[in-house]
Amino acid sequence: MSDSLKFGFRVIGDSRMWHLPPSSYPHSSTTTSDKGNKHSFKHCLQSSSSELRYTANTQLEQLHARYTGTGHADTTKYEWLTHQHRDTLAAIIGHPPLLGYVSIADGECQARKRFELIEKMVQPCGKPPGKTDD
């Protein structure tokens, strides 16, 4: 056995591949059921997929808690557009060079333009559409 295999990796060309010695492979026979075997492939897939599902849902919940405009499955087109417009207006207000550019383009002072953009953030896409009962 070469020195590289003793340390757990095999050198192939320029890359290194991890190598597990055969003694660490999970032993399963074809005659026994995999239900009780902790090291079965099926058990590994089930546990990793459930952990992945839990992690993905947790990350999505944290994203929604941190950023209010991220949307969800029931987000309407109006809500999505409203969030887009508010984000754009907030970016213009929050970046003085961009606010200066917009105020020069409209021929107004920066304070007046900032005030107008803040007022526009109340309903950036107009009045919300009427609710329809399906």
Backbone as CSV, one residue per row, in Angstrom:
resi,resn,N_x,N_y,N_z,CA_x,CA_y,CA_z,C_x,C_y,C_z
1,MET,0.852,-1.171,0.000,0.000,0.000,0.000,0.897,1.234,0.000
2,SER,0.591,2.179,-0.863,1.438,3.371,-0.955,1.123,4.327,0.193
3,ASP,2.027,5.307,0.392,1.843,6.276,1.477,0.591,7.120,1.285
4,SER,0.250,7.442,0.030,-0.917,8.293,-0.193,-2.206,7.581,0.192
5,LEU,-2.269,6.250,0.029,-3.471,5.525,0.408,-3.598,5.380,1.917
6,LYS,-2.492,5.397,2.627,-2.556,5.318,4.083,-3.223,6.552,4.667
7,PHE,-3.054,7.691,4.026,-3.597,8.941,4.555,-5.017,9.227,4.083
8,GLY,-5.600,8.387,3.265,-6.997,8.540,2.907,-7.257,9.201,1.575
9,PHE,-6.264,9.468,0.767,-6.527,10.008,-0.553,-5.607,9.363,-1.570
10,ARG,-6.031,9.396,-2.798,-5.277,8.806,-3.889,-4.940,9.924,-4.870
11,VAL,-3.704,9.990,-5.311,-3.284,11.023,-6.255,-3.445,10.480,-7.666
12,ILE,-4.292,11.150,-8.464,-4.496,10.777,-9.861,-4.215,12.029,-10.680
13,GLY,-3.136,12.031,-11.401,-2.761,13.225,-12.155,-2.478,14.361,-11.187
14,ASP,-3.134,15.498,-11.401,-2.961,16.642,-10.515,-4.016,16.694,-9.420
15,SER,-5.057,15.880,-9.525,-6.139,15.953,-8.542,-5.999,14.836,-7.518
16,ARG,-6.575,15.067,-6.367,-6.569,14.066,-5.303,-7.989,13.578,-5.089
17,MET,-8.170,12.287,-4.993,-9.481,11.709,-4.722,-9.433,11.050,-3.356
18,TRP,-10.457,11.261,-2.568,-10.512,10.605,-1.267,-10.779,9.130,-1.477
19,HIS,-10.096,8.340,-0.703,-10.214,6.891,-0.813,-10.498,6.327,0.567
20,LEU,-11.597,5.604,0.673,-11.913,4.940,1.935,-11.415,3.508,1.853
21,PRO,-10.724,3.057,2.869,-10.290,1.660,2.860,-11.502,0.740,2.936
22,PRO,-11.421,-0.453,2.354,-12.564,-1.370,2.338,-13.106,-1.693,3.719
23,SER,-12.311,-1.565,4.753,-12.796,-1.879,6.092,-13.840,-0.872,6.569
24,SER,-13.906,0.315,5.958,-14.875,1.314,6.416,-16.174,1.285,5.621
25,TYR,-16.284,0.403,4.597,-17.509,0.314,3.823,-18.613,-0.291,4.684
26,PRO,-19.844,0.175,4.529,-20.932,-0.456,5.283,-21.200,-1.858,4.741
27,HIS,-21.307,-2.799,5.632,-21.520,-4.187,5.233,-23.008,-4.482,5.281
28,SER,-23.540,-4.888,4.159,-24.935,-5.311,4.136,-25.035,-6.543,3.255
29,SER,-25.849,-7.454,3.672,-26.017,-8.668,2.882,-27.333,-8.576,2.136
30,THR,-27.488,-9.374,1.104,-28.700,-9.348,0.302,-29.836,-10.088,0.988
31,THR,-29.538,-10.871,2.008,-30.579,-11.654,2.661,-31.269,-10.873,3.773
32,THR,-30.633,-9.839,4.295,-31.233,-9.099,5.398,-31.952,-7.871,4.879
33,SER,-32.875,-7.411,5.652,-33.647,-6.218,5.293,-32.849,-4.963,5.627
34,ASP,-33.057,-3.889,4.866,-32.350,-2.632,5.104,-33.035,-1.755,6.144
35,LYS,-34.171,-2.197,6.674,-34.897,-1.348,7.626,-34.113,-1.098,8.901
36,GLY,-33.435,-2.098,9.394,-32.708,-1.941,10.644,-31.258,-1.532,10.455
37,ASN,-30.788,-1.508,9.238,-29.385,-1.217,8.969,-29.177,0.291,8.904
38,LYS,-28.440,0.837,9.846,-28.193,2.276,9.887,-27.324,2.739,8.727
39,HIS,-26.541,1.846,8.167,-25.589,2.231,7.139,-26.086,1.907,5.738
40,SER,-27.366,1.641,5.568,-27.856,1.307,4.243,-27.925,2.561,3.378
41,PHE,-27.830,2.358,2.087,-27.868,3.471,1.135,-29.232,4.155,1.175
42,LYS,-30.283,3.356,1.300,-31.634,3.899,1.345,-31.804,4.805,2.564
43,HIS,-31.274,4.398,3.705,-31.356,5.198,4.920,-30.622,6.522,4.739
44,CYS,-29.454,6.486,4.098,-28.680,7.716,3.867,-29.444,8.669,2.970
45,LEU,-30.098,8.146,1.929,-30.862,9.008,1.029,-32.043,9.639,1.742
46,GLN,-32.757,8.861,2.553,-33.914,9.390,3.254,-33.510,10.457,4.253
47,SER,-32.469,10.228,5.007,-32.071,11.200,6.015,-31.527,12.462,5.371
48,SER,-30.765,12.336,4.286,-30.206,13.532,3.664,-31.285,14.336,2.958
49,SER,-32.272,13.678,2.341,-33.322,14.430,1.664,-34.222,15.135,2.669
50,SER,-34.504,14.512,3.808,-35.332,15.179,4.807,-34.575,16.332,5.448
51,GLU,-33.264,16.149,5.669,-32.460,17.247,6.208,-32.373,18.387,5.210
52,LEU,-32.245,18.064,3.924,-32.179,19.086,2.884,-33.494,19.845,2.805
53,ARG,-34.607,19.114,2.888,-35.916,19.753,2.853,-36.083,20.685,4.046
54,TYR,-35.678,20.236,5.226,-35.773,21.053,6.430,-34.891,22.285,6.304
55,THR,-33.674,22.110,5.805,-32.748,23.229,5.654,-33.276,24.234,4.641
56,ALA,-33.807,23.749,3.521,-34.326,24.647,2.489,-35.506,25.448,3.023
57,ASN,-36.419,24.790,3.747,-37.565,25.507,4.300,-37.131,26.510,5.350
58,THR,-36.171,26.151,6.169,-35.670,27.063,7.190,-35.030,28.280,6.546
59,GLN,-34.230,28.065,5.519,-33.591,29.186,4.834,-34.624,30.086,4.173
60,LEU,-35.666,29.490,3.603,-36.716,30.277,2.964,-37.474,31.105,3.991
61,GLU,-37.763,30.528,5.149,-38.436,31.277,6.212,-37.572,32.428,6.708
62,GLN,-36.275,32.196,6.849,-35.375,33.268,7.277,-35.311,34.373,6.231
63,LEU,-35.331,33.999,4.962,-35.315,34.979,3.885,-36.567,35.841,3.928
64,HIS,-37.730,35.212,4.114,-38.980,35.966,4.188,-39.020,36.861,5.414
65,ALA,-38.454,36.412,6.518,-38.442,37.228,7.733,-37.520,38.435,7.574
66,ARG,-36.406,38.261,6.888,-35.436,39.348,6.738,-35.864,40.339,5.664
67,TYR,-36.344,39.845,4.530,-36.721,40.702,3.410,-38.211,40.546,3.157
68,THR,-38.963,41.606,3.390,-40.418,41.506,3.318,-40.929,41.327,1.899
69,GLY,-40.218,41.756,0.897,-40.719,41.702,-0.468,-40.285,40.507,-1.273
70,THR,-39.908,39.412,-0.645,-39.395,38.267,-1.391,-40.491,37.456,-2.060
71,GLY,-41.711,37.590,-1.623,-42.808,36.892,-2.274,-42.975,35.464,-1.792
72,HIS,-44.072,34.860,-2.229,-44.398,33.478,-1.882,-45.289,32.921,-2.977
73,ALA,-45.845,31.770,-2.780,-46.637,31.120,-3.825,-47.915,31.886,-4.154
74,ASP,-48.463,32.619,-3.199,-49.721,33.331,-3.413,-49.527,34.814,-3.712
75,THR,-48.326,35.246,-4.044,-48.072,36.648,-4.353,-48.750,37.006,-5.670
76,THR,-49.517,38.088,-5.644,-50.193,38.530,-6.863,-49.249,39.381,-7.698
77,LYS,-49.650,39.617,-8.930,-48.840,40.440,-9.828,-48.729,41.857,-9.279
78,TYR,-49.819,42.373,-8.727,-49.807,43.728,-8.172,-48.826,43.838,-7.001
79,GLU,-48.852,42.860,-6.087,-47.928,42.881,-4.944,-46.480,42.810,-5.409
80,TRP,-46.211,41.955,-6.389,-44.855,41.799,-6.892,-44.363,43.100,-7.522
81,LEU,-45.206,43.726,-8.357,-44.826,44.997,-8.982,-44.650,46.097,-7.943
82,THR,-45.502,46.117,-6.930,-45.379,47.121,-5.870,-44.037,46.989,-5.160
83,HIS,-43.647,45.758,-4.840,-42.349,45.549,-4.187,-41.198,45.970,-5.104
84,GLN,-41.315,45.671,-6.389,-40.274,46.061,-7.342,-40.128,47.580,-7.397
85,HIS,-41.252,48.283,-7.497,-41.208,49.745,-7.575,-40.678,50.358,-6.280
86,ARG,-41.102,49.825,-5.148,-40.608,50.355,-3.870,-39.108,50.130,-3.716
87,ASP,-38.635,48.967,-4.130,-37.191,48.705,-4.071,-36.422,49.679,-4.954
88,THR,-36.952,49.948,-6.151,-36.293,50.883,-7.065,-36.275,52.284,-6.485
89,LEU,-37.410,52.737,-5.954,-37.483,54.079,-5.371,-36.565,54.198,-4.157
90,ALA,-36.509,53.160,-3.335,-35.627,53.182,-2.166,-34.159,53.231,-2.593
91,ALA,-33.823,52.538,-3.678,-32.443,52.569,-4.173,-32.082,53.955,-4.686
92,ILE,-33.010,54.603,-5.372,-32.753,55.963,-5.877,-32.576,56.926,-4.719
93,ILE,-33.431,56.826,-3.716,-33.344,57.723,-2.556,-32.070,57.443,-1.764
94,GLY,-31.685,56.203,-1.648,-30.543,55.821,-0.819,-29.180,56.069,-1.439
95,HIS,-29.125,56.353,-2.740,-27.850,56.612,-3.410,-27.839,58.060,-3.904
96,PRO,-27.148,58.955,-3.192,-27.151,60.379,-3.552,-26.756,60.682,-5.000
97,PRO,-25.762,60.013,-5.595,-25.465,60.326,-7.002,-26.629,59.993,-7.938
98,LEU,-27.321,58.896,-7.661,-28.472,58.516,-8.478,-29.622,59.492,-8.271
99,LEU,-29.822,59.915,-7.033,-30.852,60.916,-6.744,-30.523,62.232,-7.445
100,GLY,-29.242,62.614,-7.449,-28.823,63.825,-8.152,-29.080,63.727,-9.645
101,TYR,-28.817,62.570,-10.233,-29.050,62.358,-11.664,-30.534,62.494,-11.992
102,VAL,-31.391,61.861,-11.190,-32.834,61.907,-11.434,-33.363,63.324,-11.236
103,SER,-32.875,64.026,-10.211,-33.359,65.389,-9.953,-32.921,66.346,-11.064
104,ILE,-31.709,66.190,-11.596,-31.270,67.029,-12.721,-32.101,66.719,-13.963
105,ALA,-32.398,65.442,-14.201,-33.195,65.055,-15.367,-34.601,65.639,-15.301
106,ASP,-35.165,65.758,-14.096,-36.506,66.328,-13.932,-36.474,67.835,-13.725
107,GLY,-35.288,68.419,-13.541,-35.167,69.866,-13.353,-35.643,70.329,-11.988
108,GLU,-35.479,69.516,-10.965,-35.901,69.869,-9.610,-34.720,69.710,-8.662
109,CYS,-34.851,70.301,-7.472,-33.793,70.129,-6.477,-33.898,68.728,-5.864
110,GLN,-32.798,68.289,-5.252,-32.756,66.929,-4.709,-33.744,66.734,-3.573
111,ALA,-33.925,67.741,-2.721,-34.849,67.605,-1.589,-36.279,67.415,-2.083
112,ARG,-36.674,68.185,-3.113,-38.027,68.065,-3.658,-38.226,66.682,-4.296
113,LYS,-37.221,66.235,-5.048,-37.324,64.933,-5.710,-37.388,63.805,-4.685
114,ARG,-36.589,63.893,-3.607,-36.625,62.891,-2.543,-38.024,62.838,-1.928
115,PHE,-38.614,64.005,-1.666,-39.959,64.073,-1.091,-40.978,63.416,-2.026
116,GLU,-40.892,63.708,-3.325,-41.833,63.123,-4.289,-41.683,61.598,-4.367
117,LEU,-40.446,61.129,-4.332,-40.226,59.679,-4.401,-40.734,58.977,-3.147
118,ILE,-40.555,59.611,-1.991,-41.068,59.022,-0.747,-42.588,58.981,-0.775
119,GLU,-43.224,60.047,-1.278,-44.688,60.039,-1.397,-45.158,58.972,-2.376
120,LYS,-44.402,58.781,-3.444,-44.774,57.795,-4.455,-44.672,56.370,-3.914
121,MET,-43.878,56.162,-2.871,-43.715,54.823,-2.310,-44.973,54.315,-1.608
122,VAL,-45.918,55.205,-1.297,-47.150,54.776,-0.625,-47.935,53.835,-1.535
123,GLN,-48.195,54.258,-2.757,-48.857,53.405,-3.745,-48.138,53.571,-5.082
124,PRO,-47.021,52.896,-5.266,-46.228,53.116,-6.479,-46.898,52.646,-7.768
125,CYS,-47.829,51.718,-7.680,-48.494,51.191,-8.881,-49.969,51.563,-8.927
126,GLY,-50.360,52.570,-8.198,-51.764,52.962,-8.170,-52.546,52.177,-7.137
127,LYS,-53.865,52.326,-7.216,-54.728,51.639,-6.256,-54.704,50.136,-6.513
128,PRO,-54.809,49.355,-5.441,-54.807,47.895,-5.632,-56.074,47.442,-6.349
129,PRO,-55.968,46.376,-7.125,-57.156,45.869,-7.816,-58.154,45.304,-6.819
130,GLY,-59.412,45.262,-7.229,-60.451,44.717,-6.361,-60.246,43.238,-6.122
131,LYS,-60.621,42.783,-4.946,-60.497,41.362,-4.601,-61.593,40.581,-5.307
132,THR,-61.224,39.461,-5.898,-62.201,38.587,-6.542,-62.314,37.307,-5.740
133,ASP,-63.520,36.858,-5.512,-63.751,35.605,-4.789,-63.878,34.482,-5.799
134,ASP,-63.000,33.503,-5.706,-63.027,32.367,-6.646,-63.835,31.239,-6.102
